[in-house]
Amino acid sequence: MNPQLSKRANSLGTENAFVVLAEVNKLIAEGYDITSFCIGQPDFPAPMHVQEAGIEAIRAGKHGYTPSAGIMELRQAAAQYMGDMRGLQIDAEDVVVGSGAKPFIAYTILSTTDYGAGDEVIYPVPGFPIYESQITINGAVPVPLYLREARNFAFDPNELEAKITPKTKLLILNSPQNPTGGILNKQNLEDIATILRKHPQIWVFCDEIYSRLTFEGSFASLASEPDMQERCIISDGASKTWAMTGWRIGFTANKALAPAFTKWVTNTDSCASHISQWAAVAAVSGPQHDAEMMRAKFLERRNLIVKLLNEVPGINCQASGGAFYAWPNVTELCKMTGLNDSEDLRRKLLYEAGVAVLADIHFGHRVPGDGQHIRFSYATQNENIVKGVERIAAWVGKNRR
Ligand SMILES: Cc1ncc(COP(=O)(O)O)c(C=O)c1O
């Protein structure tokens, strides 16, 4: 018998965006003309002063390992930055730098639950698929909390309360949110805090990687609510704000968990890229005009795509409060074109209209009663947005019954 993969490896989930992207790239390589709304990363280069800081770090010989928690300059800059945005005092010692914000999802689950002990983690659905796959693979129990279209993609606090048990160890929040673009507003956060005060055993992972891309109201974090900071793991990073996805820099803040996170980094990556850490210092504490320019562009594109999508018969799209995703309801469109569901529609759009999107099933099971959705990442130029939605409209014109 040949060596076998573990059951764990066989059951590991993935980010379907990467799978669809491979499908799209294959079609493009075969010569198909595809307008893609699949990829969740800014389409801008990192700001020039950030690039210069990276080059300077290379030339200055910053080639070795750093402490696992990161260079003190970045921990200090990130502590100040995250604290200022949330009105909190954050100590640099409580900040840990990682290779992106993503690894902290696993580190948090690993640091707050025990394998096979029945520990429960409540997480948003639809949501970033890595939440569910990391909960499951690390032997905890995934407990979905539905984001409701009627609530602008926030959840019903009564549903949260009903899902909490003595086994609940961790709640994952994401605002602004992938894939819906929804945000948790101040009222939502107050409601959550009121519930959590009754359950002091629950940690909260605040995935705030899109914090700077908030379009409705101002960004707010659960960590800023009274009594919440100690239990909140604030997670932010360089990827989305400064267009640095490939540089791989994320940072978290939590006093009690920072030493555990540091050990996880020692056990996995050793440290984040030394060069990228210096570039991130420049990003976090340098001039912000590029970040502001990118935010303004994303807002302009949001307004454009939402307007255009709502002009297509059968599509109903809310203006997303943040991030760079539109999450239109396509229930009516599926009916009008005789399709079973959003995944059927996604395939038709790819193969017949030349438009690549993701379907709701790539972000967990569908929310009961909320119909069918597809996700557009509008981190692409206005011309592509116009062309892509025109193609969809033309396809609908041909296929509606
Ligand atoms: C909700 C959410 N959290 C975390 C991440 C990971 O970001 P990073 O590139 O910093 O690992 C992403 C990236 O797509 C995301 O959408």
The ligand as an SDF file (V2000), in Angstrom:
LIG
                    3D

 16 16  0  0  0  0  0  0  0  0999 V2000
  -12.3480   38.5150    5.6010 C   0  0  0  0  0  0  0  0  0  0  0  0
  -10.9170   38.3160    5.3270 C   0  0  0  0  0  0  0  0  0  0  0  0
  -10.0690   38.1010    6.3420 N   0  0  0  0  0  0  0  0  0  0  0  0
   -8.7640   37.8990    6.1470 C   0  0  0  0  0  0  0  0  0  0  0  0
   -8.2250   37.9270    4.8760 C   0  0  0  0  0  0  0  0  0  0  0  0
   -6.7580   37.6320    4.7170 C   0  0  0  0  0  0  0  0  0  0  0  0
   -6.0020   38.7400    4.4750 O   0  0  0  0  0  0  0  0  0  0  0  0
   -4.4110   38.6420    4.4110 P   0  0  0  0  0  0  0  0  0  0  0  0
   -4.0320   38.8740    2.9930 O   0  0  0  0  0  0  0  0  0  0  0  0
   -3.9130   39.7460    5.3020 O   0  0  0  0  0  0  0  0  0  0  0  0
   -3.9800   37.3150    4.8960 O   0  0  0  0  0  0  0  0  0  0  0  0
   -9.0510   38.1560    3.7900 C   0  0  0  0  0  0  0  0  0  0  0  0
   -8.5040   38.1280    2.4230 C   0  0  0  0  0  0  0  0  0  0  0  0
   -9.1780   37.9820    1.4320 O   0  0  0  0  0  0  0  0  0  0  0  0
  -10.4390   38.3650    4.0120 C   0  0  0  0  0  0  0  0  0  0  0  0
  -11.2820   38.5860    2.9950 O   0  0  0  0  0  0  0  0  0  0  0  0
  1  2  1  0
  2  3  1  0
  2 15  2  0
  3  4  2  0
  4  5  1  0
  5  6  1  0
  5 12  2  0
  6  7  1  0
  7  8  1  0
  8  9  2  0
  8 10  1  0
  8 11  1  0
 12 13  1  0
 12 15  1  0
 13 14  2  0
 15 16  1  0
M  END
$$$$
